[in-house]
Amino acid sequence: MTWQIGLVANSLIAVAYFAICAAIALPLARSGQLRTNPLGAATSAIFLTCAVHHGAHSVHMLLPAFGLDDTQGLAMRTAWGWPLAIWDVVGAIVAVYYWSLRRHYGSLMQGAQLFQDLRQREQQALELNDAVLQGLVVAKMALDLDQPSKANDALTASIESASRIITDLLGSTHASLDLLRSVPAVAGGTIDDQEGAGADVVAPAPKSP
């Protein structure tokens, strides 16, 4: 009885892992990232090897049912006790649960998005540098030249550009989120100075002459 449970569970795991491998590898291949995205390719290969491993267990245990004298299959039937069978059932449940999540997170679990191309991240870092850092440099120079209006325009443009880029990175589902810190920053202060900064800041009383 236990080997039949192991046979069914290993078959489910093999099918699910083959499907997960394809779900990761095919989008990577379509976007030309199989060579440039080693993390995605390696993860797909891991699922492929696991699928072959569990599938081989199922095949070996099934062959004797067709009259084939498969020594390994007969030995596996005998050795497949309850601990192995229960663990295979757990593995099958996890594999099926993964596919149930695709209904809710399908767009996030595509291979090309789940394993983002490193070159794309470098491009995003360059865009942030151009949009924010250079704008801050312009604002600093304008302040040094006593041009507060130009400095304000540069800071405003930098904030808008940074907000737009971060919104694009988070995706359209997060477009309505306010990009605010959980704790207000204190200019010129240290981390210790910012503890309890959620309270109203009271300006110190002017010193008497």
FITIMI-130101 format. One record per residue: x, y, z of N, C-alpha, C, O in turn. Coordinates in pm, whole numbers, padded with zeros to 5 digits, always signed. Layout:
BEGIN
XYZXYZXYZXYZ/...
***
This chain:
BEGIN
+00083-00122+00000+00000+00000+00000+00086+00126+00000+00057+00223-00070/+00194+00123+00080+00274+00245+00090+00344+00280-00041+00361+00398-00073/+00385+00177-00119+00454+00209-00243+00358+00270-00345+00400+00351-00428/+00227+00231-00339+00130+00293-00430+00115+00441-00398+00104+00524-00489/+00114+00474-00268+00106+00615-00229+00230+00690-00277+00220+00801-00329/+00348+00628-00259+00471+00690-00308+00471+00707-00458+00521+00807-00508/+00414+00609-00531+00406+00618-00676+00322+00737-00720+00364+00816-00806/+00203+00751-00661+00115+00863-00698+00176+00996-00659+00174+01091-00738/+00231+01006-00538+00288+01132-00491+00408+01173-00575+00421+01290-00612/+00496+01077-00606+00612+01109-00688+00572+01149-00829+00637+01235-00889/+00467+01090-00881+00419+01129-01014+00367+01273-01013+00394+01349-01105/+00291+01309-00909+00242+01446-00898+00357+01545-00886+00356+01650-00951/+00456+01511-00804+00571+01599-00787+00645+01616-00919+00683+01728-00954/+00666+01507-00992+00738+01515-01118+00666+01604-01218+00728+01688-01283/+00535+01585-01231+00457+01667-01325+00462+01814-01285+00482+01901-01370/+00442+01841-01154+00444+01980-01107+00580+02044-01128+00588+02159-01170/+00687+01971-01100+00821+02028-01115+00858+02050-01261+00925+02148-01294/+00814+01959-01350+00836+01983-01492+00764+02110-01537+00818+02189-01614/+00642+02129-01487+00565+02248-01523+00629+02375-01467+00633+02477-01536/+00680+02369-01342+00746+02485-01284+00872+02519-01363+00901+02636-01387/+00947+02416-01401+01067+02437-01483+01032+02509-01612+01100+02604-01651/+00925+02464-01678+00883+02529-01803+00834+02671-01779+00859+02760-01860/+00763+02693-01665+00711+02826-01635+00823+02927-01612+00804+03047-01635/+00938+02880-01567+01052+02969-01546+01136+02982-01673+01176+03092-01711/+01162+02868-01739+01256+02868-01852+01198+02931-01977+01269+03004-02047/+01071+02905-02008+01015+02955-02134+01011+03108-02141+01051+03164-02244/+00964+03179-02035+00969+03326-02041+01112+03380-02051+01137+03479-02119/+01205+03313-01982+01345+03355-01992+01396+03337-02134+01469+03422-02186/+01359+03226-02198+01403+03201-02335+01340+03301-02431+01407+03351-02522/+01211+03331-02412+01145+03427-02502+01204+03566-02491+01208+03641-02589/+01250+03602-02371+01307+03735-02352+01458+03737-02372+01523+03840-02351/+01516+03622-02412+01659+03616-02438+01746+03625-02314+01858+03675-02320/+01695+03576-02198+01768+03588-02073+01827+03457-02022+01884+03454-01913/+01815+03349-02098+01867+03222-02049+02017+03227-02022+02065+03166-01927/+02091+03302-02105+02236+03313-02084+02273+03429-01995+02370+03422-01920/+02196+03536-02001+02230+03654-01922+02174+03651-01782+02210+03734-01699/+02086+03557-01752+02022+03548-01621+02054+03412-01559+01969+03322-01562/+02175+03395-01504+02214+03264-01452+02129+03216-01336+02110+03095-01320/+02076+03308-01253+01994+03266-01139+01865+03201-01187+01826+03095-01137/+01800+03262-01284+01677+03204-01337+01703+03071-01405+01627+02976-01385/+01810+03063-01486+01842+02939-01556+01876+02827-01458+01833+02713-01476/+01953+02859-01353+01991+02758-01254+01869+02710-01175+01859+02591-01145/+01778+02800-01142+01657+02761-01069+01571+02669-01154+01517+02570-01105/+01558+02702-01282+01484+02615-01373+01549+02477-01381+01480+02376-01384/+01683+02473-01386+01754+02346-01393+01735+02263-01266+01727+02141-01272/+01727+02331-01151+01705+02259-01025+01570+02187-01028+01561+02069-00991/+01466+02257-01072+01334+02194-01081+01334+02081-01183+01265+01981-01165/+01411+02097-01292+01419+01992-01393+01482+01865-01335+01429+01755-01353/+01594+01880-01265+01661+01763-01207+01573+01696-01101+01570+01573-01091/+01502+01776-01021+01412+01719-00920+01296+01645-00987+01254+01539-00940/+01246+01701-01097+01137+01633-01170+01182+01499-01225+01110+01400-01215/+01302+01495-01283+01356+01370-01336+01376+01269-01223+01347+01150-01239/+01426+01316-01109+01451+01227-00994+01322+01162-00945+01316+01040-00930/+01219+01243-00921+01093+01188-00872+01023+01106-00980+00959+01005-00951/+01036+01150-01104+00976+01073-01213+01039+00936-01227+00969+00839-01257/+01170+00926-01206+01239+00797-01213+01188+00701-01106+01174+00581-01131/+01162+00754-00985+01105+00670-00880+00972+00609-00926+00947+00490-00909/+00887+00694-00984+00755+00647-01028+00768+00541-01137+00699+00439-01134/+00856+00566-01232+00873+00471-01343+00921+00337-01292+00868+00233-01332/+01021+00337-01206+01076+00211-01155+00970+00132-01077+00961+00010-01092/+00892+00200-00994+00790+00129-00916+00675+00081-01003+00605-00013-00967/+00654+00145-01118+00543+00108-01205+00577-00005-01302+00488-00079-01344/+00704-00020-01339+00743-00120-01440+00701-00263-01406+00654-00333-01496/+00716-00310-01281+00674-00448-01252+00526-00473-01279+00486-00587-01303/+00444-00369-01274+00301-00386-01301+00276-00424-01447+00169-00476-01478/+00371-00398-01535+00359-00434-01677+00432-00564-01708+00457-00595-01825/+00466-00641-01605+00531-00768-01624+00680-00761-01646+00744-00861-01679/+00738-00642-01628+00882-00625-01646+00954-00655-01514+00918-00603-01409/+01055-00740-01523+01129-00779-01402+01234-00672-01371+01353-00690-01395/+01185-00560-01317+01274-00448-01284+01321-00466-01140+01244-00446-01046/+01447-00502-01124+01500-00528-00990+01491-00405-00901+01454-00415-00784/+01526-00290-00957+01521-00167-00877+01378-00133-00837+01353-00090-00725/+01285-00153-00929+01146-00125-00897+01092-00213-00787+01023-00164-00697/+01123-00341-00791+01078-00433-00686+01142-00398-00552+01077-00405-00447/+01271-00360-00557+01338-00322-00432+01279-00194-00375+01264-00181-00254/+01246-00100-00462+01187+00026-00415+01049+00002-00356+01013+00066-00257/+00972-00088-00415+00840-00119-00359+00853-00172-00217+00776-00136-00128/+00951-00259-00197+00971-00319-00065+01022-00216+00037+00981-00217+00153/+01111-00129-00009+01174-00034+00083+01088+00089+00111+01117+00165+00203/+00984+00110+00032+00906+00235+00047+00810+00223+00164+00695+00182+00148/+00859+00260+00282+00777+00254+00402+00696+00380+00421+00693+00469+00336/+00629+00386+00536+00541+00501+00564+00616+00634+00575+00563+00734+00527/+00736+00641+00636+00805+00771+00642+00829+00831+00503+00806+00950+00481/+00875+00747+00409+00897+00797+00273+00766+00834+00205+00757+00937+00137/+00664+00752+00224+00535+00780+00161+00475+00911+00213+00423+00991+00135/+00482+00931+00345+00426+01054+00403+00503+01176+00353+00443+01279+00321/+00635+01164+00346+00714+01278+00299+00685+01308+00153+00684+01425+00113/+00662+01206+00072+00625+01228-00068+00490+01298-00078+00471+01384-00165/+00397+01263+00008+00266+01329+00009+00282+01477+00043+00219+01562-00018/+00368+01506+00141+00395+01646+00176+00453+01721+00056+00412+01833+00027/+00549+01658-00012+00607+01721-00130+00505+01747-00239+00510+01851-00305/+00413+01653-00259+00309+01670-00361+00215+01785-00324+00173+01862-00410/+00182+01796-00195+00094+01905-00149+00160+02040-00174+00094+02134-00219/+00289+02050-00143+00362+02176-00165+00364+02211-00314+00345+02327-00351/+00388+02111-00399+00392+02137-00543+00257+02184-00595+00251+02277-00676/+00149+02122-00549+00016+02164-00592-00017+02301-00536-00081+02382-00604/+00026+02330-00414+00001+02461-00352+00068+02572-00433+00013+02682-00446/+00186+02544-00487+00253+02643-00570+00164+02683-00687+00151+02802-00717/+00105+02587-00752+00021+02618-00868-00108+02688-00827-00164+02764-00906/-00156+02662-00706-00274+02736-00660-00243+02884-00641-00331+02968-00655/-00116+02916-00607-00077+03056-00589-00071+03131-00721-00082+03254-00722/-00053+03061-00831-00042+03127-00961-00169+03201-00998-00163+03298-01074/-00282+03158-00947-00407+03228-00977-00408+03369-00918-00472+03459-00973/-00338+03387-00806-00336+03517-00740-00212+03598-00774-00216+03721-00774/-00101+03530-00802+00025+03599-00828+00084+03558-00962+00206+03553-00978/-00002+03531-01059+00045+03481-01187+00144+03573-01255+00245+03526-01308/+00117+03705-01254+00206+03799-01323+00341+03810-01256+00441+03843-01320/+00346+03783-01123+00472+03793-01051+00554+03665-01059+00674+03666-01032/+00490+03554-01095+00558+03426-01093+00602+03381-01232+00633+03264-01253/+00603+03476-01328+00658+03445-01458+00810+03449-01449+00866+03534-01381/+00875+03357-01519+01020+03345-01505+01095+03473-01532+01188+03506-01457/+01058+03548-01637+01132+03667-01674+01116+03777-01570+01204+03863-01558/+01006+03777-01493+00986+03879-01392+01035+03833-01256+01086+03912-01176/+01019+03703-01229+01062+03650-01099+01213+03658-01083+01263+03679-00973/+01287+03642-01195+01432+03650-01193+01474+03764-01285+01501+03742-01404/+01479+03882-01230+01502+04002-01310+01644+04003-01366+01739+03967-01297/+01655+04046-01492+01785+04053-01556+01873+04154-01483+01830+04265-01453/+01997+04115-01454+02089+04203-01382+02119+04329-01462+02138+04436-01404/+02123+04318-01595+02149+04436-01676+02035+04537-01664+02058+04658-01671/+01913+04489-01644+01801+04579-01625+01816+04654-01493+01783+04773-01486/+01866+04587-01391+01888+04655-01262+01996+04762-01276+01985+04870-01217/+02099+04732-01354+02204+04832-01375+02147+04953-01447+02182+05066-01414/+02059+04930-01545+01997+05041-01616+01911+05125-01523+01911+05247-01531/+01838+05058-01433+01755+05131-01337+01841+05214-01242+01804+05325-01205/+01957+05159-01202+02047+05234-01115+02101+05358-01186+02114+05464-01125/+02132+05345-01315+02180+05460-01391+02071+05566-01404+02098+05686-01396/+01946+05521-01424+01836+05617-01434+01817+05693-01303+01793+05814-01304/+01827+05621-01191+01816+05688-01061+01929+05789-01042+01909+05897-00988/+02048+05751-01087+02162+05841-01075+02139+05968-01157+02162+06079-01108/+02093+05951-01280+02069+06067-01366+01958+06155-01312+01967+06277-01315/+01851+06091-01261+01733+06167-01220+01751+06235-01085+01699+06345-01064/+01823+06172-00994+01831+06222-00857+01965+06288-00828+01970+06405-00790/+02074+06214-00845+02203+06266-00806+02241+06391-00883+02287+06489-00825/+02222+06388-01015+02258+06505-01094+02170+06625-01059+02216+06739-01060/+02041+06598-01028+01954+06707-00986+01999+06769-00855+01990+06891-00838/+02048+06688-00762+02099+06739-00635+02226+06821-00657+02248+06922-00589/+02309+06778-00751+02431+06854-00781+02395+06992-00836+02455+07093-00797/+02297+06996-00925+02254+07125-00981+02197+07214-00871+02225+07334-00868/+02118+07155-00781+02060+07234-00672+02169+07288-00581+02160+07402-00536/+02272+07209-00552+02383+07254-00467+02457+07369-00532+02492+07467-00466/+02483+07358-00662+02552+07466-00732+02468+07593-00734+02521+07704-00720/+02336+07577-00752+02249+07694-00754+02247+07763-00618+02246+07886-00611/+02248+07686-00511+02252+07746-00379+02384+07818-00355+02387+07926-00296/+02495+07758-00403+02625+07823-00389+02629+07955-00466+02700+08047-00426/+02554+07963-00575+02550+08085-00657+02438+08178-00615+02407+08276-00683/+02376+08147-00501+02267+08229-00447+02151+08240-00547+02101+08348-00577/+02111+08122-00598+01998+08115-00691+01894+08017-00634+01878+07907-00688/+01825+08055-00528+01733+07962-00461+01620+07913-00550+01574+07799-00536/+01574+07998-00643+01465+07956-00731+01508+07840-00821+01434+07743-00839/+01629+07851-00876+01681+07745-00962+01706+07618-00880+01682+07507-00928/+01754+07635-00758+01778+07519-00671+01646+07447-00639+01640+07325-00639/+01542+07526-00612+01411+07467-00582+01356+07391-00702+01300+07283-00687/+01373+07449-00822+01327+07380-00943+01401+07248-00963+01340+07148-01002/+01532+07247-00937+01611+07126-00955+01570+07019-00855+01559+06902-00891/+01546+07059-00729+01504+06964-00628+01365+06907-00660+01341+06788-00646/+01274+06995-00705+01140+06949-00740+01144+06848-00854+01075+06746-00851/+01225+06878-00955+01238+06786-01069+01298+06653-01026+01255+06548-01075/+01396+06655-00937+01458+06532-00889+01359+06446-00812+01353+06324-00829/+01280+06512-00725+01181+06437-00647+01076+06374-00737+01038+06259-00718/+01030+06449-00836+00929+06396-00927+00984+06279-01009+00916+06179-01030/+01108+06293-01055+01169+06186-01135+01189+06061-01051+01161+05950-01095/+01240+06079-00927+01261+05964-00839+01130+05895-00806+01123+05772-00806/+01026+05973-00779+00895+05916-00749+00841+05836-00866+00784+05729-00848/+00859+05889-00988+00810+05821-01107+00884+05690-01131+00823+05588-01163/+01018+05693-01115+01098+05572-01137+01063+05464-01034+01048+05347-01069/+01051+05504-00907+01020+05407-00802+00881+05349-00822+00860+05230-00800/+00785+05432-00864+00651+05383-00893+00654+05280-01005+00584+05179-00998/+00734+05306-01109+00748+05209-01219+00810+05079-01170+00769+04971-01214/+00908+05088-01079+00972+04968-01027+00876+04885-00944+00877+04762-00950/+00792+04953-00864+00698+04881-00780+00585+04821-00860+00527+04720-00820/+00552+04881-00974+00445+04830-01058+00319+04911-01040+00304+04988-00946/+00228+04890-01134+00105+04968-01135+00018+04942-01013-00058+05030-00972/+00028+04822-00952-00055+04791-00837-00017+04873-00716-00096+04885-00621/+00104+04931-00717+00149+05012-00603+00152+05160-00637+00209+05239-00563/+00092+05198-00750+00103+05336-00796+00039+05435-00700+00077+05552-00697/-00059+05387-00620-00129+05478-00530-00061+05492-00395-00105+05571-00311/+00046+05417-00372+00113+05423-00243+00191+05553-00229+00252+05601-00324/+00187+05609-00110+00267+05728-00083+00407+05685-00045+00426+05601+00043/+00505+05742-00114+00645+05706-00089+00697+05787+00029+00772+05883+00011/+00656+05748+00149+00692+05820+00270+00771+05729+00362+00750+05608+00364/+00864+05790+00438+00937+05716+00539+00846+05686+00656+00754+05763+00686/+00870+05572+00725+00793+05542+00844+00831+05634+00959+00750+05659+01048/+00956+05685+00957+01003+05780+01058+01060+05901+00985+01146+05885+00898/+01013+06022+01017+01064+06140+00949+01214+06155+00966+01268+06127+01073/+01280+06198+00859+01423+06221+00866+01451+06355+00932+01375+06450+00916/+01561+06361+01006+01603+06484+01070+01732+06529+01004+01833+06459+01011/+01729+06644+00940+01845+06692+00867+01964+06710+00961+01953+06775+01065/+02077+06652+00921+02199+06670+00998+02206+06588+01124+02303+06599+01199/+02104+06504+01150+02103+06426+01273+02152+06286+01250+02170+06243+01136/+02175+06213+01359+02216+06074+01352+02094+05984+01371+01983+06033+01391/+02116+05854+01365+02005+05760+01384+01947+05776+01524+01825+05770+01541/+02034+05795+01625+01984+05812+01761+01901+05939+01774+01804+05944+01849/+01941+06043+01697+01867+06169+01705+01726+06154+01652+01638+06232+01688/+01702+06050+01563+01573+06037+01499+01477+05950+01578+01361+05938+01540/+01523+05890+01689+01433+05809+01769+01325+05897+01830+01353+06002+01889/+01203+05853+01815+01092+05931+01867+01062+06052+01784+00996+06145+01830/+01109+06054+01658+01087+06171+01575+00944+06181+01527+00907+06279+01463/+00862+06080+01556+00722+06087+01517+00648+06194+01593+00541+06237+01549/+00700+06239+01706+00634+06346+01781+00660+06478+01714+00751+06492+01633/+00578+06576+01747+00593+06709+01690+00728+06767+01731+00771+06754+01845/+00793+06831+01635+00921+06895+01661+00897+07037+01708+00832+07116+01639/+00949+07068+01823+00930+07201+01881+01059+07279+01866+01165+07233+01909/+01052+07395+01806+01171+07475+01787+01217+07531+01921+01134+07569+02003/+01348+07537+01944+01398+07588+02071+01368+07738+02086+01364+07812+01987/+01346+07779+02208+01318+07922+02232+01441+08004+02204+01552+07960+02236/+01426+08122+02145+01542+08205+02115+01611+08250+02243+01547+08281+02343/+01744+08253+02234+01821+08296+02351+01805+08446+02370+01799+08522+02274/+01800+08486+02498+01790+08628+02528+01925+08694+02507+02028+08635+02537/+01925+08816+02455+02054+08884+02428+02130+08913+02556+02239+08969+02551/
***
